[in-house]
Amino acid sequence: MASKSLTHFIEYLEKENELIRVKGYVNPELEITEIVDRFSKSENGGKAILFENTGTRFPVLINAMGSHKRMCMSLGVEKLDDIGKEIEKIFTDITEPKANIFEKLKLLPKLSNISSWIPKTISGRGKVQEVIHENPDLTELPVLKCWPEDGGPFVTLPMVITKDPLSGIRNVGMYRLQIFEKNLTGMHWHKHKVGARHFDEYKKLGKKMPVAVALGGDPAYTYAATAPVPDNVDEFLLAGFLRKQKVELVKCITQDIEVPADADIIIEGYIDPQEDFIWEGPFGDHTGFYSLADWYPKFHVTCITHRKNAIYPATIVGVPPMEDAWIGKATERIFLAPIRLAMLPEIIDYSLPFEGVAHNLTVVKINKTYPGQALKVMNAMWGAGQMMFNKIMIVVNQDIDIHNYKELSKTIYKNINPDKDIHFSSGPLDVLDHSSTKYTYGSKLGIDATTKFEEELDETNSTDIVQVSNVNLNELRKNVSEIKNLQIINEYGILVIALEKKSKQQIQQTAELLHKQLELSSFKFIVFVDEFVDVNDTSMITWIASGNIDPKRDAIVLKANEKTFSKIYIDATRKSLKKDGFKRNWPNVVVSSDETIKLIDNKWDNLGLGKFISSPSLKYKKLNSNLGAIAEE
């Protein structure tokens, strides 16, 4: 179902009992975030929330796609897998051999449907241009300051529309905008993104770059701006396919660029590639850590247009799970079919666990038919679009339920010899990866947890499940006094140890000492975390362990002896210059301030938010040893 506007979508949410209206005043600075974070981390993503009193003329809609159900509602399907199945059927119908002219003629309705999804520029003005501000003032919008150490207020759900100056091909990306003045923001596009490539082309030509930022309209537009479509594929074509109705575009008022006619708000402007960049950030990011300040282009706003009854859409990101996790889940399900059809037919399924924040952790299920196939899949995936940012990839056989983490852990334990089945590679990493030794470049970890063919086996491989040992904390502390706590992750060969780290050498020395301990003989994975990490929280451990490592630097593989399996020891502690020789600034975890938490606690009942939910930040505050966006040391 195509939505005509955010107002239309809000009616749909309300009909399905998926919306809470908040009529009392809530400040867009920090307060909205604290409320939404409590709902986002609730069971099934809580509810969408419409804040009707923001101190501006515009209500704020947030968490609108923050559950499986609402993500499906946004894209007009019962199940997210339905979209991938439709893509696969279209591809198969078009490409399979046709026996005769009559079979070919049967394709015409399908081809007609495809043509009906192509975006179209219409004459005149659109609904989004009912109100025009040629003296624009961004402070009139309820732009959120999300977290206490953010550099300022940020537009967090923008569809940034640019064009290649040579080919004219459009791109729609999602790049945050920090507001500096009433008509000036930063443009936070990363070096790997298409918008940044367009910028480079304008710079070569010595021309100013027209840019438009669309907000609202059909949620399918917003999703399409996040989707990892191939370069030179128009995201509005994807949106047309998703909503089964073409996107109608109109010319901007002050820039030579087209925007959705039925969006809610448009911010028009330009970037001058000859200008100096602006110091943008910090920003509490989807990794759960602050992305630290850096230099980005200036976006000059020349006009703001909007509907008469416009809604301002926003999202917040931080420690997972949050709304972006469900958007990522849609991408996972939609793009399975294209990956399989275009590149890797042996892939049956893949999963991006929420704790892996999209790029840190991927689990792939394949139909394995020959030795070395898992490595082939790893290398192919690491060379595919945004999957190049993946840091840890686990590959399993076709009979494994990759969404059942207990079964997955058992499979990894059974099929892994850490000395033989752990593979390191190097390549590009996401700009937001805080743990790599080098900015945007580091190592990757591939785990071949498939059942091995004879050619892949040697005498050290074990296919037996061994009951893991009970571990006595006090006994271990006799040898390593810095150990503060430990926990076995389910019963399958993963031990998490929280310790007071004093140096990088200490990790190596501790690993070598533990490797001699008979009571640890049945473990294959031992993960070191900082002393304040909750070792009983599997979700927290997964998030920390996948986010805090540069795999090749932080993995110690020790070979089997007559008493123990081979083991991999992972240093998932925070890194610093003093203790590790780590030369980049390490960011703090994103949490609310005590003042904001208390304020919302006190306002909760008066805002009609339902049953009280305590602040998730209380659980994560202990992970930071100081205030500010940058961790000390």
N, C-alpha and C positions, 0 to 999 in steps of 0.2 A: 504493500500500500504506500503510494507516494504521499508524503506530508506536504501541505501547502505552505506551512510556516511552523515555527516553534509553538505558536498558540494552538495550531491544529494538533500537533504532537502531544502537547500538554493535555488536551481534551482526551486523547487516546490513553495516555498514562492514567488519568483520573478514572476513566471508565474501567480500567483493569486494576484499580486499587494499587497503583504503583507510584503515587505522588503524595507528598505532604506539602501543604501550603502553610507558610509561616508569615503571619500578618504583622507581627511585632517587628520593630526595628532591629536589624542585625547589621553590624558594621562590616563592610567588605574588607576592612583591614583586620586580618587575623581571626575575627570571630566566625565568619562563614566557614573558613577552613576547619576550625576546631569542631564545629558541629558536624560537618560533612565527613570528616575523618572517622568520627564515631560510627556513623552509618555505613561508610564504605567497608569497614572492617567487621561489620556485623555479619551474621549468617546470610548467605546469598546476596550480599551487597547492599542490604537495607533497602531504602526507598530513594527515588528521585525527590529532590526538594526544590520548591519554588519560593524564593525569598522575595516577598512582595514589597517590602519596605527597606530599601537600601540607602536611603538618603538622596536618591536621584530619581529621575522620572522612569527609570528602567528596572523592572524586576530581574532577578538572576535565577536562571535554571541551571541546576548542577546535579551531577550523579545520574544524569538522564540515561546513560548507557551502562550503568554500573552494576549490571547483573546479567546472567544468561538470558533471562526472560526479556529484559528491556533492550538488550543488544539485538535479540531476535525481532522485537517490535520495531526497532529502529530500521531494520533491513527488510521487514515485511515477510518473515519466514517463521515456520514453526520450530525448526532446528537449524543451527548454523551450518551443519553438514549438507543441508538441502542445496545451498548455493554451490558448493563444490561439485555436488552430483550433477547439477544443471550445467555447469561449465564443462564437465567431462562428457555429458551427453551431446552438447552442441559440437564440441570438438570432434567426437567420434562420428556423428552424423555427417559432418562436412567433409571429413578426411577419408572415411572408408570408401573403397571402390564401389562404383555404381554399375549395375549390370546393364541398364538400358536407359533410354531417354525418359521413361516414365518415373523411374526411381530418382533421376536427377530433378525432374519437375517437382517432386515431393519436397525438395529442399527450399523451393521459392518462399513459402510462408516463413520458414526459419530465417532465411536471409532478409526477408522484409522486417521481421522482428528486430534483427540486429541493427538494421538501418534506422529503425525508429528510436534507438537508444543514443544516436549520435547527437551531441549538443548542437543547438541552433541559436544563432544570434537574431533577435527580433528587433524591429524598429520601435522607436518611441522610448518611453521610460517604464521601468518596472515598479512593482509594489515597494521594492526596497528603496526607491527614490521618491517616495511620497513626501518626505521631509529632507531638505537639503541645507547643509551648513557649510558655506564656502569660507567661513571664518571658523575653522574647526577647533574644538576644545575637548581633548580626550578626557579631561577631568570630569566632564559631564556624564561619562560612562561609569558604571559601578565596577571598575577594574579592581581585582583582588590583590591585596598583598597577602600572600598565602602563609608564609612562615616567618618567624621573628628575625632571622638573619638574612632574609631576602634583600636584595639591593633596592627594592622599591615595589610598586605595583606592576603586575605582569598580565597581559592578555594571554590566556592559557589555552584557548580553543579556537585559534584563528586558522582560516583557510587562506594561505598566502599564495596569490596568483601572480605568476610571472610568465614571460615569453622569451624564447630564444630569439635574439635580435637578428640572427641569420636565417633560420628556418621558419620562424613564427610559431613554432610548436609550443603549446601552453604546458605549464606545470602547475600543479596545486599541491603545496606542501604544508606541513604544520610546524611553524617555527615561532617560538615564544617572542613576545614583544615587551620589553621593559619600557615604561613611560618615564621620560626625563622632563619633558615640558609639555605644554598643552598641545603642541603639534610636532613633537619629536619623540621617537622611540629608538631602541636598538632593534636590529634584525638578527636574531640568533639562529642563523643556519650554519650547519657544520660543513666542513670542507668536502665531505663526501656527498653532499646533497645536490640535487639538480638546481635548486635556486642559487646556490653558491656558484655553480658552473655557469649559469646565465649571467650572474654578476661579473664573472671573469671575462665573458665575451663582451659585455658592455664596456668594461674597463679597457679592453684592447681597442675598441672602437672610439673611445673617448666620449661616450654618450651617457647621459643620465638614464637611469633604468626605471621605467614606470612599474609600479607595484600596486596591487589592490588586495585588501584583506577583507574577506567575507566572514560574517558571523551569523550563525543560525540558519534558518531555512530547514529543508528536509535533513534529518540526521544522516541520511545516506551521503549527503555532500561532505559532512564532517568526517565520517568514516573514510570516505574515498581519499581525503587529504592525508590520512595516516597510512594508507595501504602501500605496500612495497611493489607497485606496478613497475614494469620495465621502463627505462628511459624512453622518452618520446611517445609514450602512451598517455593519452589525455585522461586524467582522473575523473573528469566529468562524463566521459564515456562509461567508465566503471560505475559511476553513480547512476547513470541512465539505465544500465543493465540491472543494477540492484533494485531500483524503484520501478522498473518496467515503464519508464516514461522519460523522454528526453529532457535534459536540463536546458531551460530557456535562458539565454544570456542577453544582457543589455550593455551598451557602452557606458563607461564611467563618465562622470560629469567633467572631470579635469585631467584625466589620464587616458591614453590610448590603449585601453585594455577592457576586456569584457568580464562581467560578473553575473552570478545568478540573479535573475530578475525577482525571484521570490525569497531571497535571503532576508534576514531581519535587519542587519546593519552592515554597511560597507565603509571601510576606511581607505581612502585613496591617497596616493602619494608617490614619492620617488626616492631613489637612492642615487647619490652622486659618487661614482667610483673614485673620483679624484679627491674626495674629502678624506681627512683622517678618520679612523675608526673611533668608537666611543667605548669606554670601560664599562662593561655590562656584567650584571650579576653582583653577588652570588644568587643562587636560586635553589630552593629545596626541590630536588629532582626525583624522577621516577625510579632511580636506583635506590632510593631511601637515604641517600647522602646529598649534601649540598654539591651542586656543580659550582666551582669557584669562578670568580670574576676573570674576564678575559676581554680582548678587543674584538668588537663586531661592528658591522656597518651601521650608519645612521639612516633611519627611515624618516623622511620629512612628510608630514601629513598635509595634504592640500585641500581635502574635502571629506566630510562625513555625511553619509545619507542613511536614512532608515525608514522603516514602516512607521505609521502613526502609532501602532500598538506593539512596537518592537519589544522583544525579550532579549536580554543579554545572556548568552550561553557561556559557561565557564566549566573548568574542571580543576581539580587539585591532584597533585602527584606527591609521592613520598614513600615511606616504608610500605611494601606490598602486604596485602592486596588492596588496590584502589580501582577507580573506574577504568584507568588505562589498561589494567590487567584483563578486563572483559573485552576491551577493544582489541587487545592483542590476541585473545582467544578467538575472536572472529577471524582475524588474519590467519591464524593457525589453521582453522577449518576451511576457509575459503581457498587458500593457496596450496592446500595439499594436492588437489587435482592438477593444477598447472605444473607443479614440481614433478609429479609422477609422469605426466604426459609429455612434457618437454625435455626432461633431463634424466630422471632416475625411475624407470618403470618398476624396479624392484621395491621401491618404498611402498609400504602398506599404510603406515600412519606415522605421525610424529606429534610430539607434545612439547610445549613451551611452558613449563611449570611457572606459576605466578612468582615463586620465590627467585626465579632466575631472571626476573625483570627484562624479559624478551630476548636479551642477547647473551646472558651469562650461561644458560643451561638449556640444552636441547636433548630430547630422547627420541630416537628414530627406530622404528620397527621395519624390518626388511624381510623379503622372501629370499633367504640365502641359498644359493645354489652352487657356489664355488669358493675355494679358499681365497682369502684376502679381500672378499667382497665388502666387508665392513670398512676397511681402509679406503677402498675406492669410493664408497658412499661419503665418508668423512671429507675426503679431499674435494669431491664434487660439490658437496653442500657448502664448504668453506669458500668455494669460488662462485657462489650463486647470490647475486644481489645483496640484500641486507644480511643474509646469513653469513657473509664474510666477517661480521662482527662477533659471531658466536665464539665463546671461550671454552666451554666444556660440552662435548658431544658424546652421548652414550648410544651405542648401537646394539640392538637385541634381535632375536629371531621372531618369526611370524606368529608363534604360539603364545607370546607374552602379552599380558594386558599392561600396557605402558602407563595407563592412568591409575593403576593400583600400585601404589608406591611400596607396599610391603612385598608384593610379588616381584616387583622390579628389584628391590634390594636383595631378595633371595636369588634371583637370576644372576645379578652381578657377582654376588659372593660365589655362586657355584661355578660360573664360567670364566672368572678372571684369575689369571696369574699376574700379579702386578709387575713382575719382572719381564713378562713377555707381551702382555695385552694392553699395556698403557703406551700410548703413542703421542709424542709431542710434535707440534708444528709451530710455525710463526706466521704472522700476518697482521693486517689492519685490525684495530680494535675501535670500539665506539669512543667518540670524543669524551663521553661521560665516564669511561672506565677510569677509576681513580687509582687502581692498584698496579697498573703496568709500570715497569721501570721507565719506559719511554712513552711520551705523550702519543696516543692513538696507534701505538705499535707494540706488540708483545707476543706472548706465546699462547698456544692453544693446547688443550688436552683432549685426546680422543680415547675413549674406553671401549674396547671391543668385547662386549659381553655376549656375543653370539656363541652358539654351540660350535665347537671347533671341528673342522675336517682333520683327517689324519695328517695331512701335510702341514697343518698349523700346530700340531701337538709336539711336545717333547716330554721327557721323563718328569719334568717338574709340574706339569699341569695336573690339577686335581678336579674331579667332577663330583666329589663327595661333599655333602653338607655335614659339617662338623658342629656339634653343639658348642657354642662359644662359651668361654670360661666366665665364671663369676669373678669380678674384679674387686679386690679389697682396696678401697681408697687409702686407708691408713697404712697398709703395707707398701703401696706405691710411694706414698709420701715419705717413707723412711729413706728411700733412695733419691727421690726428687722432691725436695721440700716445697718447691714453687707450685706444685700441683695443688689446685684449690678445690676442684670438683671434677667428676667424670660421669659419663652416662653411656650405656650401650644403646645404640639406635636399633629398635626392635631386636630380634635375636640373631641378626645376620651380619656378623663380622665387621661392624663399623663402631669404633670407639671414639667418643668425643672427650677431650681433656681440656678443661679450663685451667690455665696456669698464669702465674705472674711472670711475664717475659722480661728479661733483663738485657738480652742481646740475641742477635741472629745465631751466633755460635751456640747459644744455649739450646736452641731448637734442634740443631744437628746432634749435639751431645746427648740431649734427652732421648732423641729417636734411637741413637745407638745403644743407649742404656736400656731402654724399654724393649729393644729387639732381643735382648738376652733374657728377658723375663719369661719364664715358662708359662705363667698364668695368662700371658697375652698371646700364646702360640696360635690360637685359632682365629685371631683377627687378621684381616687383610688391609683394612683402611683405618688409620688413626689420624684424627683431625685435632689440631691444636687451635684453641680460640682464647681470647682474652679472658681474664679472670671474672669479669662481670657479665659475661654472656651466659644466658640461661641454658644450660646443657640439656634440660628437660624439654625444651621447646624445639621440636624437630623443624618446624617452619623457619624459626629464627636461625637455626644452625645452617640450614640449606641456603638461606639468603646470605648470611655472613660468609660461609665457606665458598660460595660461587662468586661473591663480589670482591672479596679481600685478597684474591690470589692472582699472581702472574704465574701460571702453572709450572713452567719449567724452572723458574726461580724458586718457587715455594714448595716443590714436591721433592721428597727424599725417598728414593726407592732402595730398599735393602733386601738383598737376596735371601732365599730360604736356606736354612741349615737343617741339621738332623732333628731339631726341636720345634721349628716354627715354619709357617708359610712365608713366602715373600710378602713384603708389606710395602705400602706407600704411606708415608707420613706427610701430611699437608699442613703447612703453616698458614692458617687463616686468621692470624692475629693482625692487629693494626700495625702499619709500618711507619718508621720515623727515621730521621737523619741520625739521631743519637744512638738508637738501638740497632738499626738495620743498614745505615748508610743510604737510606732512601731519600732522594734529592728533590722529589716533588712534594708539594703541600698535600697532606692527607685531610680529607674533609670530615666534618662531624656528621652524625646521624641527624636526620630531620625530625625535630620534635617541637611541640608547642611550648610556650613559656608558662611558668607557674601562674602568672597573673591571668593569662587568657583562659587557662583551664579552670581556675577558680571562678572567673567571671561567667563562663558558660554553665558551670555547675549551678550557679545561683540563678541564672536566667532560664534554665531548662524547662521547668514546669510552666512558667508564664508564656513560653513560646509555643506551647501545644505540640511538642515533639514526641509525645508518647512516653513509653517506659524509659526510665533513665538509663543512659549508657555512659559508662566511665570513659575517661580519655585514654586512647591507645598509647599516647605519648608517655604515660606513666611507666609503661613496661620498657621503653627504650631509652629513657633519660640516663640510666646508669651506664650506657655504652659510651657516653661522652664524658670526658674528664674535665672539660672547661666549657665556657660559653663561647659563642662566635661560630662562624662557618668553618674555620680551620681548627683541626685538632692540635693540641699543644705538642711540642717537640717536633 
